[in-house]
Amino acid sequence: MPGLGNVQITPQLVQAVRDAVDVVAVASEHTRLRKAGRRYQGLCPLHKEKTPSFSVDPVQGLFYCFGCGQGGDAIKLHMLLAGDDFPAAIESLATRYGIPLPARAERRRSGRPERDVEGALQAAAEFFAVQLDRDPLPRRYLEKRKIPRDLASRFGVGYAPDSWHALQQDLERRVALADLEAAGLVGRNERGDLYDRFRHRLVFPIHNASGRLVGFGGRTLGDDKAKYLNTAETESFHKGTLLYGLHHAKRAVRESGRAYLVEGYFDVLGTVASGVEGAVAGMGTALTPEQARLLARYAEEVVVGYDGDRAGETAHLRALPLLLAEGLGVRRARFPAGHDPDSLRLAEGEEAVRSAFDKAPDAVTLELERLVPAGAAREPRLQAKAARDATELLRPIPDAILRFGYARLAADRLRVPPEMLARRLEGQGDRPGGPRAGTAAPNPSPPAARLVRTLEEEVLRRLLSGGPDEPLPPPGEMPPAEVFFDADCRNIYRAFRALYGEGEGSPPGARAVLAALGSEGRAIDRMAQVLLEGEFNPGQPGLGESLDKLERRWRRQRLRELATEIGEAQRLGDGARLENLLREKTSLSRAHHTGSTRRTI
């Protein structure tokens, strides 16, 4: 299995994580669950919904959503919610639940040893925090900015001393210099000598959505021309895919459905200091599609709190179509010219910041008022231009009804029939600017819950959750895995059958099968679907009869295949193969015509 950092992801580690992690606890961090029988139900944390369709089974360790069709175990749920890949999810959950991580032998990639980037970042974070405690200068600066000490501690704010080698010298006994370099914490000058990248700066740790430390941002406390500086780009630190403060904000964002998008580190701290939770910021660059997509995983609405100057307004207008394209509602907080959330807090107090966010008007309506000025309808050319601009503004909105609602507002200002703007928008499909030929449409509608279950799925459900009223035949009389034509169902059944044969006649439970499947993601997801979708087919025949049906179906198909293979063997004159095929055909034909030898159960 692939590893991450200095950890070897083994089957044993995967199973230890799966045993330790409570799927209800993982889900409860992102949605409110209520007990319903042995299961828990709530609003799905993976998509926006008003009626609960999310089901969690703590006994089987699985979840399933009837609305979006997502299902799986606690590891899969963490991956979907945190954005981690499988190795990162295993390492993150293992660390969280106190499971020892087996150090792996150093691997070589392209002839060079892998570096412990995460270890270097953690050591640097501790170093920066200690330096903040030791040096009064950065503490006075934070006091001047009225950043409470507990808030700075909550966000892990630290200080990089005014030295070219302080970080290296402090960490050299426990962190390799090559690791510091790989983590983007040190650089090289023209002579090739190493130097600390952060010097005389307040340092802000930057985490990904799951809380993994991936880099730092630094704000100069001197006269450095670069006011802000980030960690050098690494495999895990890409500015365009990260949002500062998201791992702190995501719980509040999920609960309220609203995120506050601001421009900088101090804007995040100032917003939170004003009593507004859920603030995030970009990384010193324009908002990217990846960041907008990340926000949409947690929020339904975004309040943009960019600076109240021309640059802030330009940044807002660039971000608006990206946010709208992700189906987010957008509001624009209005700050006095030259102010941002933090400077407004310092100048006029926390209430002024809260009020600006609370009273933020709808951004689309606001922009329509700008694009379609009063009197535009009196000048045909101005009217036509305004109509084009309004159409371009509304084009990214995926919801056709919402798009039409805004189009109607624009049409009223333009004094044209709403249908005229609607036709322009609908000319490119229900999602304007829709997919070109050969591309997939973004944000497909979630699959509807199925009303029927295949026979294979029904058999698996009864095998995995059967009780005393569903006795099984002896292991030796269970049909082969080949009777399941669906590959995922076949893999689940194969694991069940193997465990049943090893268990001295005792059928394995769902958790044992889950363990046997290891990291077979598709099969695990299918198990969740099969077990948690519910008993849709109450009129199904008994388990023994259902197994017989699957086996008879398989025999019929295999006999057809054998007829073709026998003809091929005869044509090639392959006597040995022909004899084996005829023997198999005779055995299958006899079983098929006499019926199963399995006892009625």
C-alpha positions as CSV (number, residue, x, y, z in Angstrom):
1,M,0.0,0.0,0.0
2,P,1.2,3.5,-0.6
3,G,2.6,5.5,2.3
4,L,2.5,9.1,3.2
5,G,5.4,11.0,4.8
6,N,7.3,8.6,7.0
7,V,4.4,6.2,7.6
8,Q,3.8,2.9,6.0
9,I,0.1,2.4,5.3
10,T,-0.4,-1.3,6.0
11,P,-3.5,-3.5,6.0
12,Q,-3.1,-3.9,9.7
13,L,-3.0,-0.1,10.2
14,V,-6.1,0.4,8.0
15,Q,-8.0,-2.2,10.1
16,A,-6.8,-0.6,13.4
17,V,-8.1,2.7,12.2
18,R,-11.4,1.3,11.1
19,D,-11.9,-0.5,14.4
20,A,-11.0,2.6,16.4
21,V,-12.9,5.3,14.5
22,D,-16.6,5.9,15.4
23,V,-18.5,6.7,12.3
24,V,-21.2,8.4,14.4
25,A,-18.6,10.7,16.0
26,V,-17.1,11.6,12.6
27,A,-20.6,12.4,11.2
28,S,-21.7,14.3,14.3
29,E,-18.8,16.8,13.8
30,H,-20.6,18.0,10.7
31,T,-24.3,17.4,11.1
32,R,-26.8,16.9,13.9
33,L,-27.9,13.3,14.3
34,R,-30.8,11.8,16.1
35,K,-31.3,8.1,17.1
36,A,-33.8,6.1,15.0
37,G,-33.8,2.5,16.1
38,R,-30.3,1.2,16.1
39,R,-29.2,3.8,13.5
40,Y,-28.8,7.6,13.5
41,Q,-30.3,10.0,11.0
42,G,-29.7,13.6,10.0
43,L,-29.2,16.1,7.2
44,C,-26.4,14.9,4.9
45,P,-23.2,16.8,5.5
46,L,-22.1,16.1,1.9
47,H,-24.8,18.0,0.1
48,K,-27.4,20.6,0.8
49,E,-30.8,19.3,1.8
50,K,-33.8,20.2,3.9
51,T,-35.2,16.7,4.6
52,P,-32.9,14.2,6.5
53,S,-31.7,11.4,4.2
54,F,-28.4,10.6,5.8
55,S,-28.2,7.3,7.8
56,V,-25.4,6.1,10.0
57,D,-25.2,2.5,11.5
58,P,-22.7,2.4,14.4
59,V,-22.9,-1.4,14.7
60,Q,-21.8,-2.0,11.1
61,G,-19.7,1.1,11.0
62,L,-21.3,2.4,7.8
63,F,-23.1,5.5,6.5
64,Y,-25.3,6.1,3.5
65,C,-27.2,9.0,2.1
66,F,-30.4,8.4,0.1
67,G,-30.2,11.8,-1.4
68,C,-26.7,12.0,-3.0
69,G,-26.0,8.2,-3.0
70,Q,-22.7,8.5,-1.1
71,G,-21.9,5.7,1.3
72,G,-19.1,3.8,2.9
73,D,-17.2,3.5,6.2
74,A,-15.8,6.1,8.6
75,I,-12.6,6.4,6.6
76,K,-14.6,7.2,3.5
77,L,-16.7,9.8,5.3
78,H,-13.6,11.5,6.7
79,M,-12.1,11.6,3.1
80,L,-15.3,13.2,1.7
81,L,-15.6,15.8,4.5
82,A,-11.9,16.7,4.9
83,G,-10.7,16.4,1.3
84,D,-8.0,13.9,2.3
85,D,-6.9,11.1,0.0
86,F,-6.8,7.6,1.5
87,P,-3.3,7.6,2.9
88,A,-3.8,11.1,4.4
89,A,-7.1,10.0,5.9
90,I,-5.5,6.9,7.5
91,E,-2.6,9.0,9.0
92,S,-4.9,11.8,10.2
93,L,-7.4,9.4,11.9
94,A,-4.7,7.3,13.4
95,T,-3.1,10.4,14.9
96,R,-6.4,11.6,16.2
97,Y,-7.4,8.3,17.8
98,G,-3.9,7.5,19.2
99,I,-3.1,4.6,17.0
100,P,0.7,4.1,16.7
101,L,1.9,4.9,13.2
102,P,4.5,2.4,12.0
103,A,7.6,4.2,10.8
104,R,8.6,2.9,7.4
105,A,12.0,2.2,5.9
106,E,13.2,5.2,4.0
107,R,12.1,5.0,0.4
108,R,13.9,6.5,-2.5
109,R,12.2,8.4,-5.2
110,S,14.2,9.4,-8.2
111,G,17.4,8.4,-6.3
112,R,16.6,10.8,-3.4
113,P,15.3,9.9,0.1
114,E,11.8,11.1,1.0
115,R,11.8,14.0,3.5
116,D,9.7,14.3,6.6
117,V,8.0,17.5,5.6
118,E,5.2,17.3,8.2
119,G,7.6,16.7,11.0
120,A,9.6,19.7,9.9
121,L,6.5,21.9,9.8
122,Q,5.4,20.8,13.3
123,A,8.8,21.4,14.8
124,A,8.8,24.9,13.2
125,A,5.4,25.7,14.5
126,E,6.6,24.9,18.0
127,F,9.7,27.0,17.5
128,F,7.7,30.0,16.3
129,A,5.2,29.7,19.2
130,V,8.1,29.7,21.8
131,Q,9.7,32.8,20.1
132,L,6.5,34.7,20.4
133,D,6.4,34.0,24.1
134,R,10.1,35.1,24.5
135,D,10.1,38.3,22.5
136,P,8.0,41.3,23.7
137,L,8.2,43.1,20.3
138,P,5.7,40.8,18.5
139,R,3.5,40.6,21.5
140,R,3.3,44.4,21.6
141,Y,2.4,44.4,18.0
142,L,-0.5,42.0,18.6
143,E,-1.6,44.1,21.5
144,K,-1.6,47.2,19.3
145,R,-3.8,45.3,16.8
146,K,-6.0,44.3,19.7
147,I,-5.6,40.6,19.0
148,P,-6.5,38.8,22.3
149,R,-3.7,36.4,23.4
150,D,-6.1,33.4,23.6
151,L,-7.2,34.1,20.0
152,A,-3.6,34.3,18.8
153,S,-3.0,31.0,20.6
154,R,-6.1,29.4,19.1
155,F,-4.8,30.2,15.6
156,G,-1.2,29.2,16.5
157,V,0.3,32.6,15.7
158,G,4.1,32.6,16.3
159,Y,7.1,34.8,15.6
160,A,10.2,34.3,13.4
161,P,13.2,36.1,15.0
162,D,15.2,38.7,13.0
163,S,17.9,36.2,12.2
164,W,19.1,34.4,9.1
165,H,19.7,31.0,10.8
166,A,17.7,31.0,14.1
167,L,15.3,28.3,13.0
168,Q,18.0,26.1,11.6
169,Q,20.2,26.4,14.7
170,D,17.4,25.6,17.0
171,L,16.1,22.6,15.1
172,E,19.3,21.1,13.7
173,R,19.6,18.4,16.4
174,R,16.2,17.0,15.7
175,V,15.2,18.0,12.2
176,A,17.4,17.5,9.1
177,L,18.2,20.6,7.2
178,A,17.0,18.8,4.0
179,D,13.6,18.4,5.7
180,L,13.4,22.1,6.4
181,E,14.3,22.8,2.9
182,A,11.7,20.4,1.5
183,A,9.1,22.0,3.8
184,G,9.8,25.4,2.2
185,L,11.0,26.8,5.5
186,V,14.6,27.5,4.4
187,G,15.9,28.7,1.0
188,R,19.3,28.9,-0.7
189,N,21.2,32.1,-1.7
190,E,23.2,32.5,-4.9
191,R,26.2,30.7,-3.3
192,G,24.0,27.8,-2.3
193,D,24.0,28.6,1.4
194,L,20.8,27.9,3.4
195,Y,18.9,30.8,5.2
196,D,15.7,31.0,7.2
197,R,12.8,32.0,4.9
198,F,10.9,33.7,7.7
199,R,12.8,36.5,9.5
200,H,11.3,39.2,11.8
201,R,7.7,38.2,11.0
202,L,4.6,37.2,12.7
203,V,4.0,33.7,11.5
204,F,0.5,32.2,10.8
205,P,0.3,28.4,10.5
206,I,-1.7,27.3,7.5
207,H,-3.7,24.1,7.6
208,N,-5.7,22.2,5.0
209,A,-9.4,21.6,5.5
210,S,-8.8,18.5,7.6
211,G,-6.5,20.4,10.0
212,R,-3.1,19.1,8.6
213,L,-0.4,21.7,8.9
214,V,0.9,22.3,5.4
215,G,2.8,25.6,5.5
216,F,3.1,29.1,7.0
217,G,2.4,32.7,6.1
218,G,4.4,35.5,7.6
219,R,3.7,39.3,8.1
220,T,6.7,41.5,8.3
221,L,7.3,43.5,11.4
222,G,10.1,45.5,9.8
223,D,10.6,47.4,6.5
224,D,10.7,44.3,4.3
225,K,9.4,45.2,0.8
226,A,7.4,42.0,0.8
227,K,4.7,42.7,3.5
228,Y,3.5,39.1,3.4
229,L,5.4,36.0,2.6
230,N,4.3,32.4,2.3
231,T,6.0,29.1,2.6
232,A,7.6,28.0,-0.7
233,E,5.3,25.8,-2.8
234,T,5.6,22.1,-1.9
235,E,3.8,18.9,-2.6
236,S,1.2,19.7,0.1
237,F,1.2,23.5,0.0
238,H,-0.5,25.1,-3.0
239,K,-1.8,28.5,-2.3
240,G,-4.6,28.2,-4.9
241,T,-6.2,25.2,-3.2
242,L,-6.1,26.4,0.5
243,L,-8.2,28.8,2.6
244,Y,-6.7,30.2,5.7
245,G,-8.7,29.5,8.8
246,L,-11.0,26.9,7.2
247,H,-10.2,24.1,9.6
248,H,-11.2,26.4,12.5
249,A,-14.3,27.8,10.7
250,K,-15.8,24.7,9.1
251,R,-18.0,23.7,12.1
252,A,-19.5,27.1,12.4
253,V,-19.9,27.3,8.6
254,R,-21.7,24.0,8.5
255,E,-24.0,24.9,11.4
256,S,-25.0,28.3,10.0
257,G,-24.6,27.6,6.3
258,R,-22.7,30.8,6.0
259,A,-19.0,31.5,5.5
260,Y,-17.3,34.9,5.6
261,L,-14.6,35.4,2.9
262,V,-12.1,38.0,3.8
263,E,-8.7,39.0,2.3
264,G,-6.0,38.4,4.9
265,Y,-4.8,36.7,8.1
266,F,-5.6,39.7,10.3
267,D,-9.0,40.0,8.7
268,V,-9.8,36.5,9.8
269,L,-8.6,37.2,13.3
270,G,-10.3,40.5,13.4
271,T,-13.6,39.0,12.2
272,V,-13.5,36.3,14.8
273,A,-12.4,38.8,17.5
274,S,-15.6,40.7,16.6
275,G,-17.7,37.7,17.5
276,V,-18.3,36.5,13.9
277,E,-17.2,32.8,13.5
278,G,-16.8,31.2,10.1
279,A,-14.2,33.5,8.6
280,V,-11.7,32.3,5.9
281,A,-9.2,34.0,3.7
282,G,-7.4,33.3,0.4
283,M,-3.6,33.1,0.3
284,G,-2.8,36.6,-1.0
285,T,-4.0,35.9,-4.5
286,A,-7.3,36.1,-6.3
287,L,-9.9,33.5,-5.4
288,T,-9.5,30.4,-7.5
289,P,-12.1,27.9,-8.7
290,E,-10.6,25.3,-6.4
291,Q,-11.1,27.6,-3.4
292,A,-14.6,28.3,-4.4
293,R,-15.3,24.6,-4.7
294,L,-13.8,24.0,-1.3
295,L,-16.1,26.7,0.2
296,A,-19.1,25.1,-1.4
297,R,-18.5,21.8,0.4
298,Y,-19.2,23.5,3.7
299,A,-21.3,26.6,3.0
300,E,-24.6,27.5,1.4
301,E,-23.9,31.2,1.4
302,V,-20.7,33.3,1.3
303,V,-20.5,36.9,2.6
304,V,-17.6,38.6,0.9
305,G,-15.8,40.9,3.3
306,Y,-13.1,42.3,1.0
307,D,-11.6,45.8,1.5
308,G,-13.8,48.7,0.8
309,D,-11.4,50.2,-1.8
310,R,-11.2,49.8,-5.6
311,A,-8.8,46.9,-5.3
312,G,-11.2,45.1,-2.9
313,E,-14.2,45.7,-5.2
314,T,-12.2,44.4,-8.2
315,A,-11.3,41.3,-6.2
316,H,-14.9,40.8,-5.3
317,L,-16.1,41.0,-8.9
318,R,-13.5,38.4,-9.9
319,A,-14.6,36.1,-7.1
320,L,-18.4,36.5,-7.7
321,P,-18.8,34.3,-10.9
322,L,-16.6,31.6,-9.3
323,L,-18.8,31.5,-6.2
324,L,-22.0,31.6,-8.2
325,A,-20.9,28.7,-10.4
326,E,-20.6,26.5,-7.3
327,G,-24.3,27.2,-6.4
328,L,-23.4,29.5,-3.5
329,G,-25.5,32.5,-2.5
330,V,-23.3,35.6,-2.3
331,R,-23.6,38.7,-0.2
332,R,-21.2,41.7,-0.3
333,A,-20.4,43.3,3.1
334,R,-19.9,47.1,2.6
335,F,-17.0,48.7,4.5
336,P,-16.1,52.4,4.5
337,A,-13.5,53.3,1.9
338,G,-10.0,52.2,3.0
339,H,-11.4,49.8,5.6
340,D,-11.4,46.0,6.0
341,P,-12.9,44.0,8.8
342,D,-9.9,44.3,11.0
343,S,-9.3,48.1,10.5
344,L,-13.0,48.8,11.0
345,R,-12.9,46.9,14.3
346,L,-10.0,49.0,15.4
347,A,-11.5,52.3,14.3
348,E,-15.2,51.8,15.1
349,G,-15.4,48.7,17.3
350,E,-16.6,45.1,17.0
351,E,-20.3,46.0,16.6
352,A,-19.5,47.9,13.4
353,V,-18.0,44.8,11.9
354,R,-20.9,42.6,13.0
355,S,-23.3,45.1,11.5
356,A,-21.5,45.3,8.2
357,F,-21.7,41.5,7.8
358,D,-25.3,41.2,9.1
359,K,-26.5,43.9,6.7
360,A,-24.6,42.6,3.7
361,P,-26.9,42.9,0.6
362,D,-27.3,40.3,-2.1
363,A,-24.2,40.6,-4.3
364,V,-26.0,39.7,-7.6
365,T,-28.8,42.3,-7.0
366,L,-26.1,44.8,-6.1
367,E,-24.2,44.1,-9.2
368,L,-27.3,44.2,-11.4
369,E,-27.9,47.7,-10.1
370,R,-24.4,48.7,-11.2
371,L,-24.6,47.0,-14.6
372,V,-28.1,48.4,-15.4
373,P,-28.0,52.0,-14.3
374,A,-31.1,54.1,-14.0
375,G,-32.1,55.4,-17.4
376,A,-30.4,52.6,-19.3
377,A,-33.8,51.7,-20.9
378,R,-34.0,55.1,-22.5
379,E,-30.9,54.5,-24.7
380,P,-31.1,51.4,-26.9
381,R,-27.3,50.9,-27.2
382,L,-26.9,51.3,-23.4
383,Q,-29.9,49.0,-22.9
384,A,-28.3,46.3,-25.2
385,K,-24.9,46.6,-23.5
386,A,-26.5,46.4,-20.0
387,A,-28.5,43.3,-21.1
388,R,-25.3,41.6,-22.3
389,D,-23.5,42.4,-19.1
390,A,-26.4,41.2,-17.0
391,T,-26.6,37.9,-19.0
392,E,-22.9,37.3,-18.4
393,L,-23.3,38.0,-14.7
394,L,-26.1,35.4,-14.4
395,R,-24.7,32.8,-16.8
396,P,-22.7,30.9,-14.1
397,I,-25.7,30.3,-11.8
398,P,-26.5,26.6,-12.0
399,D,-30.1,26.8,-10.6
400,A,-32.4,27.6,-13.5
401,I,-35.2,29.0,-11.2
402,L,-32.8,31.3,-9.3
403,R,-31.2,32.4,-12.6
404,F,-34.6,33.3,-14.0
405,G,-35.5,35.2,-10.8
406,Y,-32.5,37.4,-11.2
407,A,-33.1,37.7,-14.9
408,R,-36.6,39.0,-14.1
409,L,-35.1,41.7,-11.8
410,A,-32.7,42.7,-14.6
411,A,-35.5,42.8,-17.1
412,D,-37.6,45.1,-14.9
413,R,-34.7,47.6,-14.8
414,L,-34.1,47.2,-18.5
415,R,-37.9,47.5,-19.2
416,V,-37.8,44.4,-21.4
417,P,-39.9,41.2,-21.1
418,P,-38.2,38.7,-18.8
419,E,-38.4,36.0,-21.4
420,M,-36.0,37.9,-23.6
421,L,-33.2,37.6,-21.0
422,A,-34.3,34.1,-20.2
423,R,-34.0,33.0,-23.8
424,R,-30.5,34.3,-23.9
425,L,-29.6,32.3,-20.8
426,E,-31.4,29.1,-21.9
427,G,-29.8,29.2,-25.3
428,Q,-26.8,27.3,-23.8
429,G,-28.8,24.8,-21.8
430,D,-30.2,24.7,-18.3
431,R,-26.8,25.4,-17.1
432,P,-25.6,28.4,-19.2
433,G,-22.2,28.0,-20.5
434,G,-23.0,24.3,-20.2
435,P,-20.8,21.4,-21.1
436,R,-19.2,21.3,-24.5
437,A,-19.3,18.1,-26.5
438,G,-17.3,15.4,-24.9
439,T,-17.2,17.0,-21.4
440,A,-19.2,16.1,-18.4
441,A,-21.7,18.5,-16.9
442,P,-20.5,19.9,-13.5
443,N,-22.5,19.3,-10.3
444,P,-24.8,16.5,-11.6
445,S,-28.1,16.1,-9.8
446,P,-27.8,13.6,-7.0
447,P,-29.2,10.1,-7.8
448,A,-32.6,9.4,-6.5
449,A,-33.0,6.7,-3.9
450,R,-33.8,3.4,-5.6
451,L,-37.1,1.7,-5.1
452,V,-35.9,-1.8,-5.9
453,R,-32.9,-3.8,-5.1
454,T,-31.3,-6.4,-7.4
455,L,-31.4,-10.0,-6.4
456,E,-27.7,-10.0,-5.8
457,E,-27.9,-7.0,-3.4
458,E,-30.9,-8.5,-1.6
459,V,-29.0,-11.8,-1.0
460,L,-26.0,-9.9,0.3
461,R,-28.1,-7.8,2.6
462,R,-29.7,-11.0,4.1
463,L,-26.3,-12.7,4.4
464,L,-24.7,-9.8,6.1
465,S,-27.6,-8.9,8.5
466,G,-29.3,-12.3,8.8
467,G,-30.7,-13.4,12.1
468,P,-32.0,-16.8,13.5
469,D,-34.9,-16.8,11.0
470,E,-32.4,-16.8,8.1
471,P,-30.2,-19.9,8.7
472,L,-27.4,-20.6,6.2
473,P,-26.4,-23.8,4.4
474,P,-23.1,-25.3,5.5
475,P,-20.0,-23.5,4.1
476,G,-19.4,-26.3,1.6
477,E,-22.9,-25.9,0.1
478,M,-22.6,-22.2,-0.5
479,P,-22.5,-21.3,-4.3
480,P,-19.3,-20.1,-5.8
481,A,-18.6,-16.4,-6.0
482,E,-19.1,-16.5,-9.8
483,V,-22.9,-16.6,-9.3
484,F,-22.7,-12.9,-8.6
485,F,-22.3,-11.1,-11.9
486,D,-21.8,-7.6,-10.4
487,A,-18.1,-7.2,-9.6
488,D,-18.6,-5.3,-6.3
489,C,-21.2,-7.7,-5.1
490,R,-19.0,-10.7,-6.1
491,N,-16.0,-9.3,-4.1
492,I,-18.2,-8.8,-1.0
493,Y,-19.7,-12.3,-1.3
494,R,-16.2,-13.8,-1.8
495,A,-15.0,-12.2,1.4
496,F,-18.1,-13.4,3.2
497,R,-17.8,-17.0,1.9
498,A,-14.1,-17.2,2.8
499,L,-14.7,-16.0,6.4
500,Y,-17.7,-18.4,6.7
501,G,-15.5,-21.3,5.7
502,E,-12.9,-20.4,8.3
503,G,-15.4,-19.7,11.1
504,E,-16.5,-23.3,11.9
505,G,-20.0,-22.8,10.6
506,S,-20.5,-19.4,12.2
507,P,-21.5,-16.7,9.6
508,P,-19.4,-13.5,9.7
509,G,-20.9,-10.2,10.6
510,A,-20.7,-7.0,8.5
511,R,-17.7,-5.7,10.4
512,A,-15.7,-8.9,9.8
513,V,-16.4,-8.7,6.1
514,L,-15.5,-5.0,6.1
515,A,-12.2,-5.9,7.6
516,A,-11.6,-8.6,5.0
517,L,-12.3,-6.1,2.2
518,G,-9.4,-4.0,3.5
519,S,-9.1,-0.9,1.4
520,E,-11.4,-2.0,-1.5
521,G,-13.2,1.3,-1.6
522,R,-15.9,0.4,-4.2
523,A,-16.9,-2.8,-2.4
524,I,-17.1,-1.0,0.9
525,D,-19.2,1.8,-0.5
526,R,-21.5,-0.9,-2.1
527,M,-21.8,-2.6,1.3
528,A,-23.0,0.6,2.9
529,Q,-25.6,1.1,0.1
530,V,-26.8,-2.5,0.4
531,L,-27.1,-2.5,4.2
532,L,-28.4,1.0,4.9
533,E,-30.8,1.6,2.0
534,G,-33.5,-0.4,3.8
535,E,-35.6,-3.4,3.1
536,F,-37.2,-2.5,-0.1
537,N,-38.2,-6.0,-1.2
538,P,-40.3,-7.5,1.5
539,G,-41.8,-10.0,-0.9
540,Q,-38.5,-11.6,-1.8
541,P,-38.3,-15.4,-1.6
542,G,-36.3,-17.1,1.2
543,L,-32.5,-16.9,1.3
544,G,-32.0,-20.5,0.2
545,E,-34.3,-20.0,-2.8
546,S,-32.6,-16.8,-3.7
547,L,-29.2,-18.4,-3.7
548,D,-30.6,-21.2,-5.9
549,K,-31.9,-18.6,-8.4
550,L,-28.5,-17.0,-8.6
551,E,-26.8,-20.3,-9.1
552,R,-29.3,-21.4,-11.8
553,R,-28.8,-18.2,-13.6
554,W,-25.0,-18.7,-13.5
555,R,-25.3,-22.2,-14.7
556,R,-27.4,-21.2,-17.7
557,Q,-24.8,-18.5,-18.6
558,R,-21.9,-20.9,-18.1
559,L,-23.5,-23.6,-20.3
560,R,-23.8,-21.0,-23.1
561,E,-20.2,-20.1,-22.7
562,L,-19.2,-23.8,-22.6
563,A,-21.0,-24.4,-25.9
564,T,-18.8,-21.7,-27.5
565,E,-15.6,-22.9,-25.9
566,I,-16.3,-26.6,-26.9
567,G,-16.7,-25.6,-30.5
568,E,-13.5,-23.6,-30.4
569,A,-11.6,-26.6,-28.8
570,Q,-13.0,-28.9,-31.5
571,R,-11.9,-26.5,-34.3
572,L,-8.4,-26.3,-32.9
573,G,-8.2,-30.0,-32.2
574,D,-7.3,-29.4,-28.5
575,G,-8.3,-32.8,-27.1
576,A,-7.3,-32.2,-23.5
577,R,-9.1,-29.0,-23.2
578,L,-12.2,-30.5,-25.0
579,E,-12.3,-33.3,-22.4
580,N,-12.2,-30.9,-19.5
581,L,-14.9,-28.7,-21.0
582,L,-17.2,-31.7,-21.7
583,R,-16.7,-32.9,-18.2
584,E,-17.7,-29.5,-16.8
585,K,-20.7,-29.3,-19.1
586,T,-22.0,-32.7,-18.0
587,S,-21.7,-31.8,-14.3
588,L,-23.4,-28.5,-14.8
589,S,-26.2,-29.9,-17.0
590,R,-26.9,-32.6,-14.4
591,A,-27.1,-30.1,-11.6
592,H,-29.1,-27.7,-13.7
593,H,-31.8,-30.2,-14.6
594,T,-32.0,-32.0,-11.3
595,G,-32.0,-28.8,-9.2
596,S,-29.7,-27.7,-6.4
597,T,-28.5,-30.3,-4.0
598,R,-28.6,-27.6,-1.3
599,R,-31.0,-28.2,1.6
600,T,-34.1,-26.1,1.7
601,I,-33.5,-23.4,4.2
